[in-house]
Amino acid sequence: MKAICFYFQIHQPFRLKRYRFFDIGNDHYYYDDFANDDIITRIAQRSYIPAAETLLQMIEESNGKFKCAISVTGTALEQFEQYVPEFIDLLKKLADTGCVEFLAETNSHSLASLNDPEEFAIQVRNHDMKIERLFGQKTKVLRNTELIYCDEMAPQILGMGYKGVITEGAKHILGWKSPNYVYCAASAPKLKILLKNDKFSDDISLRFSNPQWDQYPLNADTYINWIADTPAEEQIINLFMNMEVFGDFQPRETGIFQFLAALPRFAQERGVEFWTPSTAIAKLKPVAELSVMHPISWSDEARDTSAWLGNKLQNEAFNKLYSVAERVRLCDDRRLKLDWERLQSADHFFYMSTKHMADGTAHAAFSPYETPFQAFTNYMNVLADFIVRVEEQYPLSIENEELNALLTTIRNQATEIEALTKETESMRKNIEHFNDELKAAPAVEAPAEKAEKKAEKKAEKKPAAKKAPAKKAEKAKKPAAKKAAKKEAAPEKTEGETK
């Protein structure tokens, strides 16, 4: 049996207004509300709403055989609730069908997993609570920001309770292997890995309406035949793309919605099923371990993290932002925490990219700024004001005794726990070593046992020495007893005989 896992990503960042240097310390509101309203409403009407309605139609017409996954960020959900609440209603209808699985991810589409594991866990937890509140689902599979993944993240993802993770089927990681299998993480074998099929995903998202493509125009039956004709042992095809592909990147006039709606019918004819990610993880066993030494993503030609952290501008902004992470987590200012999450969105760093050629064109197409340097300047002005507000809560100077005391306590506790863990481990190894030595050693009496036996022997000998005088006394009594017996045996002499 061959199956398709269809993933639709939905993300909209909060766009920053043009923030000038003289606004620092005076204006603490950073967002262009007019632009945010306009952008998300326009895209929702052109793409998200008709796409969701098409998915509902596919589920109904296939009697629930069509299934898919939706990955929607917390920042997008906030804007939908504020500007396009009817789309939230559509997502709830999709959730109610039981055929749509919502994925876990960072709440603000952040890069926290690359720098701050604690912040990463907080954001994923916040997103989980939002998904459960709105759609009544508990997430089982994680989709990290931009499909970012590496071995170092796997133990944490597994420890957070997720059974699987979806990431890019990068060629430089797979080599000769196929992405159409379930793998397990090399650093956490119980965590299953699903890999995006780059070729089949891009056939829809990038090439569908390109008249220069040798397969143009693409029909649903042709597409399903390609998938069905892959080797029989390759059981799972993961199709991951932005929901904006439908109606925005590929406009309605291209026939993209008709193509999408026809997929279940042709899939049924060829015996191809549609699964949710958690179904794929439950049904399929990993064929091998997959090691990813350095972070991968689905962005740019390199499929790494250089789209967001590939130059000095991006790294300067990124490091400056996370330099105050610990202080923000200690404060109770709700507005500050909200801005903290929104400023972490990966899009802010994406706009600062200085790449050229095809990658540079893609970055420029999505950026609201004329140049990467303008994006950097605007973000750093906002960040400067944000840090001023953080300093008001917890000054960065060494004189802040309250903050230093808190940080010192946290570090001391962490150090103590680490020391206790090492000590416990050392004791365990010593006990194991001692037990091994006992098993290997010949049956020789211990010095303590020898000393104990000698003491017992001495104790036995001392009473024996005291018995010797008693024997002599008995020997001395024997002649006396004989004499007494002779006297009794001899006749008594008369008085005359004595004289």
MORAVEN-V688735 format. One record per backbone hydrogen bond with DSSP energy under -0.5 kcal/mol. NH is the residue of the N-H (numbers start at 0). CO is the residue of the C=O. E is the energy in kcal/mol with one decimal. If there is no record, write none. Layout:
NH;CO;E / NH;CO;E
//
This chain:
1;270;-0.7 / 2;234;-2.8 / 3;272;-2.7 / 4;236;-2.6 / 5;3;-0.6 / 5;274;-0.5 / 6;4;-0.6 / 6;238;-3.4 / 7;68;-2.2 / 8;6;-0.5 / 8;240;-2.5 / 9;70;-3.1 / 14;12;-0.8 / 16;29;-2.4 / 18;16;-0.9 / 19;17;-0.6 / 22;19;-1.3 / 23;20;-1.3 / 25;22;-2.3 / 26;22;-2.8 / 27;25;-0.6 / 29;27;-0.6 / 31;14;-2.3 / 32;30;-1.2 / 35;31;-2.6 / 36;32;-2.6 / 37;33;-2.5 / 38;34;-2.8 / 39;35;-2.1 / 40;36;-2.0 / 41;37;-2.1 / 42;38;-2.5 / 43;39;-2.2 / 44;40;-2.2 / 45;41;-1.9 / 46;42;-3.0 / 47;42;-1.2 / 48;43;-2.9 / 50;46;-2.5 / 51;47;-2.5 / 52;48;-2.4 / 53;49;-1.9 / 54;50;-2.1 / 55;51;-2.1 / 56;52;-2.0 / 57;53;-2.4 / 58;54;-2.2 / 59;55;-2.3 / 60;56;-2.9 / 61;57;-1.5 / 62;59;-1.3 / 63;58;-3.0 / 64;61;-1.1 / 67;98;-2.0 / 68;5;-3.0 / 69;100;-2.5 / 70;7;-2.7 / 71;69;-0.6 / 72;9;-2.0 / 73;106;-1.1 / 74;106;-1.6 / 76;72;-2.0 / 77;73;-2.2 / 78;74;-1.6 / 79;75;-2.5 / 80;76;-2.6 / 81;77;-1.5 / 82;78;-3.4 / 83;78;-0.7 / 83;79;-1.1 / 86;83;-1.6 / 87;83;-0.8 / 88;84;-1.5 / 89;85;-1.5 / 90;86;-2.3 / 91;87;-2.1 / 92;88;-1.9 / 93;89;-2.1 / 94;90;-2.3 / 95;91;-2.2 / 96;92;-0.8 / 96;93;-0.7 / 97;94;-1.3 / 98;93;-0.6 / 100;67;-2.1 / 102;69;-1.9 / 103;140;-2.6 / 108;105;-1.1 / 110;343;-0.7 / 113;110;-2.0 / 114;111;-1.6 / 115;111;-3.3 / 119;115;-2.4 / 120;116;-2.2 / 121;117;-2.0 / 122;118;-2.6 / 123;119;-2.2 / 124;120;-2.2 / 125;121;-2.5 / 126;122;-2.2 / 127;123;-2.5 / 128;124;-2.1 / 129;125;-1.7 / 130;126;-2.4 / 131;127;-2.4 / 132;128;-2.1 / 133;129;-2.3 / 134;130;-2.9 / 135;131;-1.3 / 136;130;-0.7 / 138;136;-0.6 / 141;163;-2.4 / 142;103;-3.3 / 146;143;-2.3 / 147;144;-2.3 / 148;295;-1.5 / 150;291;-3.1 / 152;149;-1.2 / 153;149;-0.9 / 153;150;-0.6 / 154;150;-0.7 / 156;152;-2.4 / 157;153;-2.6 / 158;154;-2.4 / 159;155;-1.6 / 160;157;-1.7 / 161;156;-1.6 / 162;139;-2.0 / 163;139;-1.0 / 164;191;-1.9 / 165;141;-2.1 / 166;193;-2.5 / 167;146;-0.8 / 168;195;-0.9 / 169;167;-1.8 / 172;169;-1.1 / 173;169;-2.5 / 174;170;-2.8 / 176;173;-2.0 / 182;192;-2.2 / 183;287;-2.0 / 184;187;-0.7 / 184;190;-2.4 / 185;289;-1.6 / 190;187;-2.7 / 191;162;-2.3 / 191;189;-0.6 / 192;182;-3.6 / 193;164;-2.7 / 194;178;-0.6 / 195;166;-2.6 / 196;237;-3.0 / 197;195;-1.0 / 200;196;-1.9 / 201;197;-2.3 / 202;198;-1.5 / 203;199;-0.7 / 203;200;-0.7 / 204;200;-2.5 / 205;201;-2.1 / 206;201;-2.3 / 209;206;-1.8 / 210;208;-0.8 / 212;209;-1.7 / 215;212;-1.7 / 217;207;-0.6 / 222;218;-2.2 / 223;219;-2.4 / 224;220;-2.1 / 225;221;-2.0 / 226;222;-1.7 / 227;223;-2.9 / 228;224;-1.9 / 229;226;-1.3 / 233;230;-1.8 / 234;232;-1.1 / 235;179;-1.3 / 236;2;-2.3 / 237;194;-0.6 / 237;235;-0.6 / 238;4;-3.1 / 238;236;-0.7 / 239;237;-0.7 / 240;6;-1.6 / 242;8;-3.0 / 244;241;-1.4 / 245;242;-1.5 / 246;244;-1.1 / 246;249;-2.4 / 247;243;-1.5 / 248;243;-2.2 / 249;244;-1.9 / 250;248;-0.6 / 251;246;-0.5 / 253;250;-2.0 / 254;251;-2.0 / 255;250;-0.7 / 258;254;-2.2 / 259;255;-2.2 / 260;256;-2.4 / 261;257;-1.5 / 262;258;-0.7 / 262;259;-1.1 / 265;261;-1.6 / 266;262;-2.3 / 267;263;-2.2 / 268;264;-1.5 / 269;265;-1.4 / 270;267;-0.9 / 271;266;-3.1 / 272;1;-2.5 / 273;64;-0.6 / 274;3;-2.5 / 279;275;-2.0 / 280;276;-2.3 / 281;277;-1.9 / 282;278;-2.4 / 283;279;-2.2 / 286;181;-2.4 / 289;183;-2.8 / 291;289;-0.5 / 295;148;-2.4 / 296;302;-1.5 / 297;145;-1.7 / 302;298;-0.9 / 302;299;-0.7 / 303;298;-0.5 / 307;304;-1.5 / 308;304;-2.2 / 309;305;-0.8 / 314;310;-2.1 / 315;311;-2.4 / 316;312;-2.2 / 317;313;-2.6 / 318;314;-2.6 / 319;315;-2.0 / 320;316;-2.2 / 321;317;-2.1 / 322;318;-0.8 / 323;320;-1.1 / 324;321;-1.0 / 327;323;-2.3 / 328;324;-2.0 / 329;325;-0.9 / 330;326;-0.9 / 330;327;-0.7 / 333;331;-0.8 / 336;332;-2.2 / 337;333;-2.1 / 338;334;-2.2 / 339;335;-2.2 / 340;336;-1.9 / 341;337;-2.1 / 342;338;-2.5 / 343;339;-0.5 / 343;340;-1.1 / 344;341;-1.1 / 345;108;-2.8 / 347;344;-1.2 / 348;344;-0.5 / 348;345;-0.6 / 349;345;-1.9 / 350;346;-2.0 / 351;348;-0.8 / 352;349;-1.5 / 358;355;-0.6 / 359;355;-1.7 / 360;356;-2.2 / 361;357;-1.9 / 362;358;-2.1 / 363;359;-2.3 / 364;360;-1.9 / 365;361;-1.1 / 366;362;-1.2 / 374;370;-1.7 / 375;371;-2.2 / 376;372;-2.5 / 377;373;-2.3 / 378;374;-2.1 / 379;375;-2.6 / 380;376;-1.9 / 381;377;-1.9 / 382;378;-2.9 / 383;379;-2.2 / 384;380;-1.7 / 385;381;-2.3 / 386;382;-2.5 / 387;383;-1.7 / 388;384;-1.8 / 389;385;-1.9 / 390;386;-2.6 / 391;387;-1.4 / 392;388;-1.1 / 392;389;-0.5 / 393;389;-3.2 / 399;396;-1.4 / 400;398;-1.6 / 403;399;-2.3 / 404;400;-2.6 / 405;401;-2.2 / 406;402;-3.1 / 407;403;-2.8 / 408;404;-2.5 / 409;405;-2.4 / 410;406;-2.5 / 411;407;-3.0 / 412;408;-2.6 / 413;409;-2.2 / 414;410;-2.6 / 415;411;-2.9 / 416;412;-2.5 / 417;413;-2.2 / 418;414;-2.7 / 419;415;-2.8 / 420;416;-2.3 / 421;417;-2.3 / 422;418;-2.7 / 423;419;-2.8 / 424;420;-2.3 / 425;421;-2.5 / 426;422;-2.6 / 427;423;-2.3 / 428;424;-2.2 / 429;425;-2.4 / 430;426;-2.5 / 431;427;-2.3 / 432;428;-2.6 / 433;429;-2.7 / 434;430;-2.5 / 435;431;-2.1 / 436;432;-2.1 / 437;433;-2.2 / 438;434;-2.0 / 439;435;-1.9 / 440;436;-2.1 / 443;441;-2.0 / 449;445;-2.1 / 450;446;-2.5 / 451;447;-1.8 / 452;448;-2.2 / 453;449;-2.4 / 454;450;-2.0 / 455;451;-1.7 / 456;452;-2.3 / 457;453;-2.4 / 458;454;-2.1 / 459;455;-1.7 / 460;456;-2.1 / 461;457;-2.0 / 462;458;-0.8 / 463;459;-0.9 / 464;460;-1.7 / 465;461;-1.3 / 466;462;-0.8 / 466;463;-0.8 / 467;463;-0.6 / 467;464;-0.7 / 469;465;-0.6 / 470;466;-1.7 / 471;467;-1.8 / 472;468;-2.3 / 473;469;-1.7 / 474;470;-2.3 / 475;471;-2.5 / 476;472;-1.6 / 477;473;-1.3 / 478;474;-0.8 / 479;475;-0.9 / 480;476;-2.2 / 481;477;-1.9 / 482;478;-2.5 / 483;479;-2.0 / 484;480;-1.6 / 485;481;-2.2 / 486;482;-2.1 / 487;483;-1.5 / 488;484;-1.7 / 489;485;-2.3 / 497;493;-1.6 / 498;494;-1.4
//
